[in-house]
Amino acid sequence: MMLILPTIMRRLFFTFAVCFGSLSASGQSAKQLAAVLGSWEGESKCMVADSPCHDEQVLYQITTDRKDPDHLNLDEYKIVDGSPDFMGTLECRYHAKQSALSCTGNTSRQDDWELHVFGESMSGTLKIEGGKLYRRIALHKAKDK
């Protein structure tokens, strides 16, 4: 009986330590995510001649995924005649140490979006089909209106 009580206490302590440790880690990542969440405006330049790709003025809106707070959603809009035209949603992960977003639209072309945050600016690339450079993206944080 004397050995059972310390074993139970250790297990309870370990369980509480894991739970509280994960809570503080989640709070820290929420602070780190604040740098990337919100609206970003800029341009997306096509890097492939003779393709259906066109240079575009874009608006990206980045939010946390409601189902999985470790993922982000990036809603893409191109600006047509001054109005946003929805193009799709990318699934993203934010890597705080590198201030980088890695995203995919889960397309058959194996799209790989890599974006780097520098304060109020974000820039990056879209590569497809195993690394072929398709777009260069340059954005700035949109001002609240």
Backbone as a chain_set.jsonl record, in Angstrom:
{"seq": "MMLILPTIMRRLFFTFAVCFGSLSASGQSAKQLAAVLGSWEGESKCMVADSPCHDEQVLYQITTDRKDPDHLNLDEYKIVDGSPDFMGTLECRYHAKQSALSCTGNTSRQDDWELHVFGESMSGTLKIEGGKLYRRIALHKAKDK", "coords": {"N": [[0.815, -1.199, 0.0], [1.966, 1.221, 0.722], [3.749, 1.732, -1.354], [2.113, 2.126, -3.526], [0.731, 4.584, -3.231], [2.795, 6.697, -3.528], [3.405, 6.186, -6.228], [0.983, 6.715, -7.544], [0.756, 9.441, -6.905], [2.987, 10.476, -8.256], [2.244, 9.947, -10.912], [-0.073, 11.539, -11.124], [1.079, 14.083, -10.715], [2.772, 14.2, -12.968], [0.843, 14.114, -15.026], [-0.549, 16.565, -14.562], [1.589, 18.342, -14.959], [2.183, 17.965, -17.679], [-0.25, 18.802, -18.839], [-0.465, 21.554, -17.984], [1.919, 22.53, -19.027], [1.504, 22.273, -21.797], [-0.562, 24.086, -22.092], [0.698, 26.571, -21.574], [2.483, 26.619, -23.694], [0.732, 26.782, -25.861], [-0.356, 29.348, -25.441], [1.909, 30.921, -25.862], [2.439, 30.413, -28.592], [0.201, 31.593, -29.712], [0.723, 34.297, -29.307], [2.942, 34.55, -30.962], [1.78, 34.023, -33.425], [0.329, 36.315, -33.9], [1.861, 38.09, -35.372], [1.547, 37.373, -38.013], [-1.136, 37.024, -38.605], [-4.111, 38.393, -40.109], [-4.81, 40.898, -42.66], [-3.167, 41.112, -45.789], [-1.682, 42.915, -48.422], [-0.68, 43.272, -51.858], [1.476, 42.278, -54.536], [1.478, 39.619, -56.927], [3.638, 38.065, -58.881], [3.984, 36.559, -62.03], [6.204, 33.975, -62.988], [6.626, 32.353, -65.13], [6.905, 32.241, -68.466], [4.633, 32.293, -71.262], [2.383, 30.95, -70.091], [-0.709, 30.135, -68.362], [-0.692, 31.831, -66.267], [-0.854, 35.06, -64.721], [0.324, 38.368, -63.869], [-0.72, 39.779, -60.796], [-2.618, 41.965, -58.655], [-3.036, 41.437, -55.261], [-4.893, 40.267, -52.377], [-4.457, 38.863, -49.302], [-5.896, 37.055, -46.715], [-5.288, 36.051, -43.528], [-6.054, 33.666, -41.156], [-6.619, 31.873, -38.049], [-7.146, 28.365, -38.064], [-10.241, 27.085, -37.276], [-10.776, 24.475, -36.539], [-8.307, 23.344, -36.052], [-6.005, 24.777, -34.189], [-3.26, 24.889, -34.608], [-2.875, 25.195, -37.247], [-3.128, 27.465, -40.025], [-5.348, 29.406, -42.073], [-5.225, 30.691, -45.313], [-6.821, 32.901, -47.149], [-7.127, 33.631, -50.492], [-7.296, 36.397, -52.656], [-7.696, 37.973, -55.794], [-7.363, 41.24, -57.081], [-9.777, 42.737, -58.923], [-10.82, 45.187, -61.035], [-10.788, 46.907, -58.826], [-12.069, 45.475, -56.832], [-12.124, 42.691, -54.531], [-11.644, 39.36, -55.68], [-12.416, 36.179, -54.959], [-10.106, 33.497, -54.859], [-9.278, 31.118, -53.648], [-8.482, 28.92, -50.843], [-5.653, 28.441, -48.87], [-3.925, 25.971, -46.929], [-1.986, 26.431, -44.094], [1.089, 26.455, -42.174], [2.717, 28.055, -39.512], [6.016, 28.927, -38.908], [7.574, 30.006, -36.332], [10.244, 30.514, -35.474], [11.648, 30.909, -37.846], [10.154, 32.911, -38.886], [8.275, 32.264, -40.897], [5.85, 31.162, -43.293], [4.482, 28.142, -44.403], [2.675, 26.827, -46.984], [-0.088, 25.138, -48.646], [-2.285, 24.419, -51.337], [-3.192, 22.0, -51.738], [-3.193, 20.877, -54.344], [-3.18, 19.13, -57.531], [-0.872, 19.844, -58.764], [1.137, 19.906, -56.953], [1.641, 22.166, -55.212], [3.69, 24.513, -53.531], [3.928, 26.883, -51.258], [5.924, 29.353, -49.931], [6.421, 31.735, -47.581], [7.874, 34.619, -46.112], [7.99, 36.567, -43.195], [8.663, 39.905, -42.458], [8.445, 42.015, -40.223], [6.208, 44.425, -41.085], [6.081, 43.543, -43.654], [5.836, 40.955, -46.155], [7.193, 38.352, -48.051], [7.689, 36.016, -50.74], [7.505, 32.807, -52.421], [5.825, 30.791, -54.904], [6.106, 27.521, -55.671], [5.872, 24.846, -57.984], [5.13, 21.446, -58.982], [7.381, 19.9, -57.979], [9.321, 21.882, -57.469], [9.523, 23.921, -59.396], [9.746, 27.305, -60.055], [7.017, 29.384, -59.893], [5.561, 31.68, -59.094], [6.327, 34.923, -57.676], [5.889, 36.618, -54.692], [5.031, 39.665, -53.135], [4.207, 41.439, -50.331], [2.433, 43.701, -48.103], [1.432, 44.547, -44.782], [-1.97, 45.139, -44.427], [-3.635, 48.175, -43.733], [-5.996, 48.813, -41.164], [-9.251, 49.819, -41.954]], "CA": [[0.0, 0.0, 0.0], [2.833, 2.395, 0.82], [4.368, 1.982, -2.654], [1.084, 2.522, -4.486], [0.44, 6.005, -3.066], [3.769, 7.534, -4.231], [3.281, 5.963, -7.672], [-0.193, 7.476, -7.979], [1.094, 10.863, -6.793], [3.899, 10.811, -9.36], [1.463, 9.952, -12.157], [-0.901, 12.744, -11.11], [1.963, 15.229, -10.913], [3.203, 14.175, -14.368], [-0.315, 14.485, -15.838], [-0.752, 18.008, -14.415], [2.724, 19.044, -15.572], [1.998, 17.914, -19.132], [-1.395, 19.653, -19.191], [-0.136, 22.969, -17.815], [3.001, 22.849, -19.968], [0.952, 22.46, -23.13], [-1.328, 25.327, -22.087], [1.58, 27.731, -21.711], [3.042, 26.597, -25.051], [-0.298, 27.286, -26.764], [-0.42, 30.79, -25.265], [3.078, 31.516, -26.501], [2.304, 30.369, -30.04], [-0.815, 32.571, -30.091], [1.417, 35.586, -29.393], [3.797, 34.513, -32.148], [0.917, 34.065, -34.603], [-0.183, 37.673, -34.098], [2.686, 38.767, -36.379], [1.186, 36.968, -39.371], [-2.585, 37.058, -38.796], [-4.676, 39.633, -40.621], [-4.881, 41.125, -44.107], [-1.922, 41.478, -46.464], [-1.918, 43.361, -49.797], [0.534, 43.413, -52.653], [1.443, 41.75, -55.895], [1.907, 38.26, -57.207], [4.211, 38.142, -60.232], [4.168, 35.291, -62.729], [7.597, 33.727, -63.348], [6.665, 31.384, -66.223], [6.425, 32.808, -69.729], [3.731, 31.442, -72.045], [1.578, 30.104, -69.21], [-1.976, 30.804, -68.034], [-0.404, 32.689, -65.118], [-0.798, 36.505, -64.972], [0.653, 39.213, -62.72], [-1.962, 40.175, -60.139], [-2.693, 42.631, -57.361], [-3.681, 40.426, -54.427], [-5.219, 40.453, -50.973], [-4.441, 37.593, -48.569], [-6.421, 37.161, -45.356], [-4.773, 34.911, -42.776], [-6.773, 33.423, -39.904], [-6.379, 30.555, -37.464], [-8.118, 27.338, -38.421], [-11.109, 26.845, -36.108], [-10.715, 23.06, -36.167], [-6.948, 23.006, -35.615], [-5.322, 26.055, -33.953], [-1.867, 24.843, -35.059], [-2.889, 25.501, -38.674], [-3.694, 28.743, -40.446], [-5.984, 29.451, -43.386], [-4.885, 31.874, -46.086], [-7.784, 33.131, -48.224], [-6.497, 34.403, -51.571], [-8.152, 37.196, -53.527], [-7.049, 38.881, -56.74], [-8.126, 42.482, -57.17], [-10.279, 42.939, -60.282], [-11.581, 46.44, -61.077], [-10.842, 47.479, -57.488], [-12.794, 44.617, -55.888], [-11.506, 41.379, -54.334], [-12.254, 38.203, -56.328], [-11.901, 35.019, -54.226], [-9.454, 32.47, -55.682], [-9.169, 29.851, -52.941], [-7.926, 28.914, -49.492], [-4.473, 27.605, -48.633], [-3.681, 25.488, -45.57], [-0.632, 26.887, -43.757], [1.724, 26.311, -40.859], [3.634, 29.16, -39.237], [7.254, 28.53, -38.239], [7.919, 31.259, -35.661], [11.695, 30.738, -35.42], [12.079, 31.422, -39.144], [9.141, 33.886, -39.321], [7.912, 31.769, -42.223], [4.634, 30.398, -43.537], [4.52, 27.096, -45.427], [1.27, 26.626, -47.332], [-0.446, 24.35, -49.817], [-3.686, 24.37, -51.738], [-3.432, 20.568, -51.96], [-3.549, 20.691, -55.746], [-2.468, 18.062, -58.241], [0.419, 20.377, -59.241], [2.071, 19.869, -55.822], [1.985, 23.561, -54.926], [4.455, 24.762, -52.305], [4.007, 28.311, -50.993], [6.827, 29.698, -48.825], [6.355, 33.181, -47.359], [8.658, 35.055, -44.957], [7.483, 37.805, -42.605], [9.669, 40.867, -41.986], [7.676, 43.124, -39.659], [4.979, 44.737, -41.815], [6.225, 43.044, -45.027], [5.907, 39.516, -46.352], [7.549, 38.018, -49.43], [7.93, 34.592, -50.904], [7.375, 32.172, -53.727], [5.02, 29.6, -55.156], [6.774, 26.544, -56.531], [4.982, 23.739, -58.334], [5.684, 20.265, -59.654], [8.704, 19.518, -57.508], [10.282, 22.964, -57.275], [9.538, 24.903, -60.489], [9.298, 28.624, -59.599], [5.836, 29.796, -60.647], [5.21, 33.053, -58.717], [6.983, 35.66, -56.596], [4.866, 37.385, -53.991], [5.512, 40.749, -52.27], [3.026, 41.946, -49.635], [2.577, 44.522, -46.9], [0.279, 44.422, -43.881], [-3.016, 46.103, -44.774], [-4.079, 49.05, -42.648], [-7.428, 48.723, -40.86], [-9.967, 50.984, -42.494]], "C": [[0.856, 1.258, 0.0], [3.48, 2.728, -0.522], [3.359, 2.482, -3.679], [0.823, 4.022, -4.413], [1.485, 6.901, -3.735], [3.692, 7.377, -5.752], [2.105, 6.757, -8.229], [0.104, 8.968, -7.953], [2.011, 11.297, -7.935], [3.144, 10.888, -10.676], [0.572, 11.195, -12.238], [-0.063, 13.995, -11.36], [2.392, 15.322, -12.374], [2.062, 14.616, -15.285], [-0.569, 15.989, -15.766], [0.368, 18.802, -15.083], [2.579, 19.076, -17.083], [0.872, 18.841, -19.553], [-1.051, 21.135, -19.092], [0.989, 23.4, -18.74], [2.471, 23.085, -21.359], [0.101, 23.716, -23.194], [-0.429, 26.54, -22.258], [2.22, 27.767, -23.089], [2.024, 27.137, -26.044], [-0.414, 28.797, -26.66], [0.732, 31.49, -25.942], [2.923, 31.503, -28.015], [1.229, 31.342, -30.518], [-0.195, 33.957, -30.218], [2.278, 35.646, -30.65], [2.965, 34.618, -33.42], [0.412, 35.467, -34.906], [0.589, 38.42, -35.178], [2.218, 38.482, -37.799], [-0.319, 37.045, -39.646], [-3.039, 38.412, -39.321], [-4.662, 39.694, -42.136], [-3.557, 41.643, -44.643], [-2.242, 41.812, -47.915], [-0.596, 43.429, -50.544], [0.37, 42.837, -54.036], [2.002, 40.34, -55.956], [2.34, 38.239, -58.668], [4.433, 36.747, -60.804], [5.622, 35.152, -63.18], [7.745, 32.767, -64.526], [6.061, 32.027, -67.469], [5.524, 31.794, -70.436], [2.969, 30.444, -71.171], [0.255, 30.82, -68.941], [-1.844, 31.781, -66.861], [-0.329, 34.16, -65.551], [-0.346, 37.224, -63.706], [-0.658, 39.733, -62.129], [-1.697, 41.039, -58.915], [-3.508, 41.692, -56.485], [-3.971, 40.943, -53.02], [-5.235, 39.061, -50.354], [-4.968, 37.866, -47.167], [-6.058, 35.887, -44.603], [-5.479, 34.835, -41.425], [-6.363, 32.067, -39.333], [-7.497, 29.617, -37.9], [-8.941, 27.017, -37.175], [-11.041, 25.403, -35.626], [-9.362, 22.678, -35.586], [-6.149, 24.289, -35.429], [-3.836, 26.052, -34.31], [-1.748, 25.139, -36.55], [-3.493, 26.879, -38.905], [-4.387, 28.548, -41.785], [-5.592, 30.757, -44.051], [-5.884, 31.953, -47.236], [-7.151, 34.071, -49.233], [-7.559, 35.128, -52.396], [-7.266, 37.918, -54.534], [-7.961, 40.099, -56.847], [-8.473, 42.717, -58.635], [-11.182, 44.166, -60.262], [-11.812, 47.005, -59.676], [-11.547, 46.632, -56.441], [-12.106, 43.264, -55.742], [-12.33, 40.26, -54.965], [-11.617, 36.952, -55.711], [-11.33, 33.972, -55.18], [-9.37, 31.127, -54.976], [-8.562, 30.03, -51.566], [-6.748, 27.959, -49.422], [-4.46, 27.163, -47.175], [-2.227, 25.79, -45.244], [-0.207, 26.455, -42.361], [2.684, 27.483, -40.71], [4.81, 28.634, -38.438], [7.85, 29.791, -37.617], [9.418, 31.532, -35.666], [12.227, 31.318, -36.722], [11.184, 32.557, -39.641], [8.642, 33.531, -40.716], [6.593, 31.008, -42.202], [4.923, 29.365, -44.614], [3.074, 26.735, -45.713], [1.124, 25.691, -48.522], [-1.933, 24.501, -50.077], [-4.12, 22.938, -51.985], [-3.896, 20.292, -53.388], [-2.747, 19.551, -56.364], [-1.099, 18.531, -58.735], [1.452, 20.457, -58.123], [2.574, 21.276, -55.486], [2.654, 23.699, -53.564], [4.657, 26.269, -52.173], [4.915, 28.517, -49.793], [6.858, 31.221, -48.717], [7.102, 33.524, -46.078], [8.176, 36.427, -44.506], [8.651, 38.621, -42.075], [8.919, 42.084, -41.463], [6.36, 43.307, -40.383], [5.03, 44.281, -43.272], [6.278, 41.524, -45.036], [6.275, 39.272, -47.815], [7.814, 36.528, -49.524], [7.676, 34.124, -52.317], [6.297, 31.094, -53.706], [5.836, 28.74, -56.1], [5.81, 25.392, -56.764], [5.79, 22.589, -58.91], [7.132, 19.991, -59.271], [9.734, 20.628, -57.479], [10.373, 23.994, -58.382], [8.949, 26.23, -59.981], [8.165, 29.112, -60.494], [5.442, 31.246, -60.359], [6.155, 33.589, -57.665], [5.932, 36.589, -56.007], [5.535, 38.427, -53.101], [4.286, 41.436, -51.67], [3.402, 42.904, -48.513], [1.298, 44.38, -46.084], [-0.713, 45.524, -44.224], [-3.408, 46.906, -43.54], [-5.568, 48.85, -42.427], [-8.11, 49.994, -41.325], [-11.154, 51.33, -41.653]], "O": [[0.512, 2.248, -0.646], [3.734, 3.899, -0.801], [3.73, 3.197, -4.611], [0.706, 4.668, -5.453], [1.094, 7.811, -4.466], [3.896, 8.347, -6.481], [2.225, 7.398, -9.272], [-0.26, 9.686, -8.884], [1.824, 12.368, -8.511], [3.377, 11.797, -11.473], [0.474, 11.827, -13.29], [-0.46, 14.866, -12.134], [2.377, 16.407, -12.955], [2.276, 15.398, -16.212], [-0.781, 16.626, -16.797], [0.109, 19.831, -15.708], [2.826, 20.109, -17.705], [1.016, 19.589, -20.52], [-1.32, 21.893, -20.024], [1.002, 24.545, -19.192], [2.928, 23.998, -22.047], [0.039, 24.358, -24.242], [-0.764, 27.449, -23.017], [2.477, 28.852, -23.61], [2.387, 27.866, -26.968], [-0.557, 29.471, -27.68], [0.547, 32.551, -26.537], [3.247, 32.496, -28.666], [1.334, 31.868, -31.626], [-0.54, 34.711, -31.128], [2.335, 36.676, -31.321], [3.398, 35.236, -34.392], [0.098, 35.774, -36.056], [0.03, 39.297, -35.837], [2.472, 39.28, -38.701], [-0.729, 37.124, -40.804], [-2.438, 39.443, -39.021], [-4.519, 38.675, -42.812], [-2.912, 42.497, -44.035], [-2.986, 41.082, -48.572], [0.464, 43.617, -49.949], [-0.704, 42.889, -54.634], [2.856, 39.934, -55.168], [1.518, 38.376, -59.574], [4.997, 35.872, -60.146], [6.205, 36.106, -63.695], [8.864, 32.403, -64.887], [4.866, 32.317, -67.519], [5.647, 30.587, -70.226], [2.917, 29.252, -71.471], [0.12, 32.0, -69.263], [-2.801, 32.475, -66.518], [0.196, 34.468, -66.621], [-0.599, 36.752, -62.598], [-1.586, 40.081, -62.859], [-0.69, 40.874, -58.227], [-4.555, 41.201, -56.908], [-3.376, 41.913, -52.55], [-5.947, 38.178, -50.83], [-4.528, 38.808, -46.508], [-6.463, 34.788, -44.983], [-5.501, 35.799, -40.659], [-5.828, 31.219, -40.047], [-8.643, 30.03, -38.08], [-8.375, 26.708, -36.126], [-11.226, 25.135, -34.438], [-9.273, 21.796, -34.732], [-5.657, 24.846, -36.411], [-3.21, 27.111, -34.316], [-0.642, 25.315, -37.062], [-4.263, 27.387, -38.089], [-4.052, 27.635, -42.54], [-5.624, 31.814, -43.42], [-5.809, 31.171, -48.185], [-6.696, 35.161, -48.887], [-8.576, 34.551, -52.779], [-6.201, 38.421, -54.175], [-9.18, 39.99, -56.717], [-7.592, 42.874, -59.48], [-12.191, 44.187, -59.556], [-12.89, 47.516, -59.373], [-11.619, 47.028, -55.277], [-11.562, 42.74, -56.714], [-13.55, 40.21, -54.811], [-10.43, 36.692, -55.909], [-11.962, 33.602, -56.168], [-9.388, 30.089, -55.637], [-8.179, 31.131, -51.172], [-6.836, 26.812, -49.859], [-4.924, 27.886, -46.293], [-1.332, 25.451, -46.018], [-1.028, 26.137, -41.5], [3.376, 27.858, -41.656], [4.631, 27.974, -37.414], [8.545, 30.552, -38.289], [9.826, 32.68, -35.845], [13.153, 32.128, -36.709], [11.433, 33.109, -40.713], [8.592, 34.381, -41.605], [6.264, 30.314, -41.239], [5.543, 29.682, -45.628], [2.327, 26.379, -44.802], [2.059, 25.477, -49.294], [-2.729, 24.686, -49.156], [-5.255, 22.679, -52.385], [-4.866, 19.567, -53.61], [-1.767, 19.075, -55.79], [-0.255, 17.708, -59.087], [2.532, 21.015, -58.321], [3.778, 21.534, -55.479], [2.238, 23.086, -52.581], [5.463, 26.858, -52.893], [4.696, 27.914, -48.743], [7.271, 31.909, -49.65], [6.988, 32.816, -45.077], [7.98, 37.331, -45.318], [9.509, 38.117, -41.35], [8.771, 43.075, -42.177], [5.486, 42.444, -40.31], [4.126, 44.593, -44.047], [6.702, 40.891, -44.07], [5.727, 39.914, -48.711], [8.12, 35.866, -48.532], [7.636, 34.905, -53.267], [5.918, 30.57, -52.659], [6.21, 29.172, -57.191], [5.041, 25.01, -55.882], [6.958, 22.734, -59.271], [8.0, 19.866, -60.135], [10.931, 20.34, -57.465], [11.23, 24.875, -58.317], [7.803, 26.277, -59.535], [8.333, 29.237, -61.707], [5.035, 31.967, -61.27], [6.715, 32.837, -56.867], [5.188, 37.253, -56.728], [6.493, 38.117, -52.392], [3.434, 41.95, -52.395], [4.538, 42.915, -48.038], [0.223, 44.126, -46.627], [-0.349, 46.697, -44.303], [-3.497, 46.365, -42.437], [-6.327, 48.731, -43.388], [-7.61, 51.1, -41.117], [-11.871, 52.282, -41.959]]}, "num_chains": 1, "name": "protein.A"}
